[in-house]
Amino acid sequence: MSDGPRIAIDAMGGDSGPAAMIGGAARALRKDASLQFTFYGDEALVAAEVARHPSLKSATICHSPESIGGSEKPSQAIRRARTTSMGMAINAVKEHRADAALSGGNTGALMAMSKLALRTMPGIDRPALAALLPTLGDNDVIMLDLGANTECDAQNLVQFAVMGAAYARTGLGLATPRVKLLNIGTEELKGTDELKDAAALLREADYLAFKFDGFTEGDQLSRGEVDVVVTDGFSGNIALKTAEGTARFVTDLLRRAFTSSLRSKAGFALSKPALELLKVHLDPNNHNGAVFLGLNGLVVKSHGSANPKGVSNAIRVAASMVRNDITRKIGDDLDNFRAHAFAAESAK
């Protein structure tokens, strides 16, 4: 029996249901044979899909009589946590039968269920949704929060910075990540009081394993000049959706331009290698897998529209977080931060 990361998968989550989620698991298993999967969903549908992938013959299937709808309110979803594929996958993490849960379903419901079942870590007021975004630099940028919290105070932003930096050290292998706060300008006097207060606290926290570099603006997110961008969930979600929409706009514009005439089609043939590189960079499936940080357990959110390749990447993110023990590392950083903050307060 393999002793690799145990991943609980909500097979009914996502736009394509079991086909994409189970196909993604099979794809992930080809790259990492140590992975262990438990699928939660309609047993007949899940079993039929699993049968198409002989490599998944050792996977476990757990029947769930219900699933969460895409438009279902979190308050309604919570009441059905015990009987839905999403709730049962999260509960497997709570009961230590799985190391991480993965779902492509309703984000609000996933956040509400995860917070209720797993609770927040000591020192964390609110969990945050973090994801990797492509850049022109040597590595992707981690951005949080991407929608879990629409309003945040200075302490929330500081906690997000600590969690994001721990993610960068484990997920990107960066010893001292560069951290910035998203703002309307880089000048110290710009922004809300919450941003200014958070910046002041982060400048004083030079004992933590990251470098705080002040503020950044939205047009700099993809330049590769920062490793972790911290913001509230309202601004973060708008920035994320804008970036995704821009990527689709550029892709569609190029497709239209290269099919407009015979000359442009010939130009497409000559430019195909460069365009393939652009496609890889802009394809959201290559950057799939957002992590809820700050919970006593790992939960990963896959894009609802992700294909098997995207689901496989989300599984890779989950497995990496398990192997790097990110929950413990975030806890260690928070303990360090609280200890220094207490000492500073006592010295006054």
C-alpha positions in Angstrom: 0.0 0.0 0.0 1.3 3.4 -1.0 2.1 5.9 1.9 1.8 9.0 -0.3 -0.6 11.9 0.3 -4.2 10.9 0.8 -6.5 13.2 -1.2 -10.2 13.3 -0.7 -11.9 14.4 -3.9 -15.4 15.9 -4.3 -16.1 14.1 -7.6 -19.4 15.9 -8.1 -17.8 19.4 -7.9 -16.9 21.3 -11.0 -18.7 22.0 -14.3 -17.9 18.6 -15.8 -18.6 16.5 -12.7 -16.9 13.1 -12.3 -15.3 13.1 -15.8 -12.9 16.0 -15.2 -12.2 15.3 -11.5 -11.5 11.5 -11.9 -9.7 12.1 -15.2 -7.5 14.6 -13.4 -6.7 12.1 -10.6 -5.7 9.5 -13.2 -3.4 12.0 -14.8 -1.9 13.0 -11.5 -1.3 9.4 -10.6 0.7 8.9 -13.8 3.1 11.5 -12.5 3.1 10.5 -8.9 2.3 6.9 -8.2 2.3 7.3 -4.4 -0.9 9.3 -4.4 -4.0 7.8 -2.7 -7.5 8.9 -3.7 -11.0 8.6 -2.1 -13.8 9.9 -4.4 -17.0 11.2 -2.9 -20.1 11.3 -5.0 -22.9 9.3 -6.7 -21.5 5.8 -6.5 -22.9 4.6 -9.8 -21.6 7.7 -11.7 -18.2 7.7 -10.0 -17.6 4.0 -10.4 -18.4 4.1 -14.1 -15.9 6.9 -14.6 -13.2 5.2 -12.4 -13.6 2.0 -14.5 -12.3 4.0 -17.5 -9.0 4.5 -15.7 -7.3 1.2 -14.7 -4.7 3.0 -12.8 -7.3 4.1 -10.3 -8.4 0.5 -9.4 -7.0 1.0 -5.8 -9.0 4.2 -5.3 -11.8 4.2 -2.7 -15.4 5.3 -3.6 -17.7 6.7 -0.9 -21.3 7.2 -1.9 -22.8 10.6 -1.1 -26.6 11.0 -1.8 -26.3 14.7 -2.5 -24.1 17.3 -4.0 -23.8 21.1 -3.7 -25.2 23.3 -6.5 -23.2 26.1 -8.0 -25.7 28.7 -6.9 -26.5 27.3 -3.5 -26.0 29.7 -0.6 -23.3 28.7 1.9 -25.9 28.8 4.8 -28.0 26.2 3.0 -24.9 24.1 2.1 -23.7 23.9 5.7 -27.0 22.3 6.7 -26.3 19.5 4.2 -22.6 19.0 4.9 -22.9 15.4 6.2 -24.8 14.1 3.1 -23.0 16.0 0.3 -19.9 15.0 -1.6 -18.2 18.3 -0.7 -19.0 18.1 3.0 -17.9 14.4 3.2 -14.6 15.1 1.5 -13.9 17.9 4.0 -15.0 15.8 6.9 -12.4 13.1 5.8 -9.7 15.7 6.5 -11.2 16.6 9.9 -11.2 12.9 10.9 -7.7 12.4 9.6 -8.8 9.9 7.0 -7.4 12.2 4.3 -4.5 14.7 4.3 -6.2 17.2 1.9 -9.6 17.7 0.3 -10.1 18.9 -3.3 -13.3 20.3 -4.9 -14.2 22.3 -8.0 -17.6 23.2 -6.6 -19.2 26.3 -5.1 -16.5 28.4 -3.6 -18.6 30.0 -0.9 -20.0 26.7 0.2 -16.5 25.2 0.3 -15.2 28.0 2.4 -18.1 27.9 4.8 -18.0 24.1 5.3 -14.2 24.1 5.6 -14.2 26.8 8.3 -17.0 25.1 10.2 -15.4 21.6 10.1 -11.7 22.4 10.4 -11.8 25.7 12.3 -9.1 28.4 12.0 -5.6 27.9 13.4 -4.6 29.6 16.6 -3.6 33.2 15.8 -5.7 33.3 12.6 -8.9 35.3 12.6 -9.9 34.5 9.1 -8.7 32.0 6.5 -7.7 33.2 3.1 -7.8 31.8 -0.4 -4.4 31.8 -2.1 -3.4 30.9 -5.6 -0.5 31.1 -8.0 -0.6 33.6 -10.9 1.8 33.6 -13.9 4.5 36.3 -14.2 7.3 37.3 -16.5 9.8 36.4 -13.7 11.4 33.2 -12.7 8.5 32.0 -10.6 4.7 32.6 -10.2 3.3 35.1 -7.7 1.2 34.0 -4.8 -1.9 36.2 -4.3 -4.2 36.2 -1.3 -7.0 36.8 -0.4 -8.9 36.0 -3.6 -12.5 36.1 -2.3 -12.8 34.5 1.1 -13.1 37.8 3.0 -14.6 40.9 1.4 -13.5 43.2 4.3 -10.2 42.9 6.2 -8.5 44.9 8.9 -4.8 45.5 9.4 -4.3 42.3 11.5 -6.0 40.2 8.9 -3.7 41.5 6.2 -0.6 40.8 8.4 -1.8 37.3 9.0 -2.3 36.8 5.3 1.3 38.0 4.7 2.6 35.4 7.1 0.6 32.6 5.5 1.4 33.7 2.0 5.1 33.8 2.8 5.0 30.3 4.3 3.3 29.1 1.1 6.0 30.8 -1.0 8.8 29.1 1.0 7.2 25.6 0.7 5.5 25.8 -2.7 8.0 27.9 -4.6 11.2 27.1 -2.6 12.0 30.7 -1.8 14.1 31.2 1.4 13.1 34.9 1.8 10.0 35.7 -0.3 9.3 39.3 -1.3 5.9 40.4 0.1 3.9 43.5 -1.0 0.5 44.9 -0.2 -1.8 45.6 -3.2 -2.6 49.4 -3.2 -3.7 52.2 -5.5 -0.1 53.5 -5.5 3.3 52.7 -4.2 3.7 55.9 -2.1 3.4 55.3 1.7 0.7 57.9 2.1 -1.7 56.2 -0.3 -4.4 53.7 0.5 -6.8 53.0 3.3 -6.0 53.2 7.0 -6.0 49.4 7.1 -3.3 49.2 4.4 -1.2 51.8 6.1 -1.5 50.1 9.5 -0.7 46.7 8.0 2.4 48.1 6.2 3.7 49.6 9.5 3.3 46.3 11.3 5.0 44.4 8.5 7.9 46.8 8.4 8.5 46.1 12.1 8.3 42.3 11.6 11.8 42.0 10.1 12.5 38.9 12.2 10.1 36.9 10.0 11.3 34.8 7.1 10.2 37.2 4.4 11.1 40.7 3.1 8.3 43.3 3.1 8.7 45.6 0.1 5.9 48.0 0.6 3.0 48.5 -1.9 2.4 47.4 -5.4 -0.2 48.3 -8.0 -2.4 46.1 -10.1 -0.5 46.6 -13.3 2.6 45.2 -11.7 1.2 41.8 -10.6 2.6 40.0 -13.6 6.1 41.6 -13.8 7.8 39.1 -11.5 9.0 41.7 -9.1 7.2 40.3 -6.1 6.6 36.8 -4.7 3.5 37.3 -2.5 0.8 39.9 -3.0 -1.6 40.5 -0.1 -5.0 42.2 -0.3 -8.6 41.8 0.9 -10.8 39.3 -0.7 -12.9 42.0 -2.5 -10.0 43.6 -4.3 -8.2 40.3 -4.8 -11.2 38.6 -6.5 -11.7 41.6 -8.8 -8.0 41.6 -9.7 -8.0 37.8 -10.3 -11.1 37.9 -12.5 -9.7 40.9 -14.4 -6.4 39.0 -15.1 -8.3 35.9 -16.3 -10.6 38.0 -18.5 -7.6 39.8 -20.0 -5.9 36.5 -20.7 -9.0 35.3 -22.6 -9.3 38.6 -24.4 -5.7 38.4 -25.7 -6.1 34.7 -26.7 -9.4 35.4 -28.6 -8.0 38.5 -30.2 -4.9 36.6 -31.5 -7.1 33.8 -32.8 -9.3 36.3 -34.6 -6.3 38.2 -36.0 -4.7 35.0 -37.4 -7.8 33.8 -39.1 -8.7 37.1 -40.8 -6.9 36.5 -44.1 -4.6 34.2 -46.0 -1.6 36.4 -45.2 -2.4 36.3 -41.4 -2.8 32.5 -41.6 0.7 32.3 -43.1 1.9 34.5 -40.3 0.3 32.2 -37.8 2.3 29.2 -39.2 5.5 31.1 -38.7 4.6 32.4 -35.3 3.2 29.1 -34.0 6.1 28.2 -31.6 5.9 31.5 -29.9 2.1 31.4 -29.7 2.2 27.9 -28.2 4.4 29.3 -25.4 1.9 32.2 -24.9 -0.9 29.7 -24.7 0.8 27.6 -22.1 1.5 30.8 -20.0 -2.1 32.0 -20.2 -3.9 28.7 -19.8 -5.6 28.8 -16.4 -5.4 25.0 -16.2 -1.6 25.3 -15.8 -2.1 27.4 -12.7 -5.1 25.6 -11.2 -5.4 25.0 -7.5 -6.2 27.7 -4.9 -5.5 26.8 -1.2 -7.5 27.8 1.8 -4.8 28.9 4.2 -5.2 29.3 8.0 -7.4 26.2 8.6 -6.5 23.2 10.8 -6.4 21.1 7.6 -5.8 21.4 3.9 -8.5 22.3 1.4 -7.8 23.0 -2.2 -10.2 24.7 -4.7 -10.1 23.8 -8.3 -11.5 26.0 -11.1 -15.1 24.8 -11.8 -14.2 24.8 -15.5 -10.9 23.0 -15.1 -10.2 20.1 -17.5 -8.4 16.9 -16.3 -5.0 18.7 -16.8 -6.2 21.5 -14.6 -7.5 19.1 -11.9 -4.2 17.2 -12.0 -2.3 20.5 -11.3 -4.7 21.2 -8.4 -3.9 17.7 -7.0 -0.2 18.4 -7.4 -0.7 21.6 -5.3 -2.5 19.7 -2.6 0.2 16.9 -2.5 3.0 19.5 -2.3 1.3 21.3 0.6 0.9 17.9 2.4 4.5 16.9 1.9 5.8 20.3 2.9 3.7 20.4 6.0 2.5 23.9 5.3 0.0 24.0 8.2 2.7 23.4 10.8 5.0 26.0 9.1 2.3 28.6 9.2 1.7 27.8 12.8 5.4 28.2 13.6 5.6 31.6 11.8 2.4 32.8 13.7 3.9 31.7 17.0 7.0 33.7 16.2 5.0 36.7 15.2 2.8 36.7 18.3 5.8 36.2 20.6 7.6 39.2 19.2 4.4 41.3 19.2 3.8 40.4 22.9 7.4 41.2 23.8 7.2 44.6 22.1 3.9 45.4 23.8 5.3 44.4 27.2 8.4 46.6 26.7 6.2 49.7 26.3 
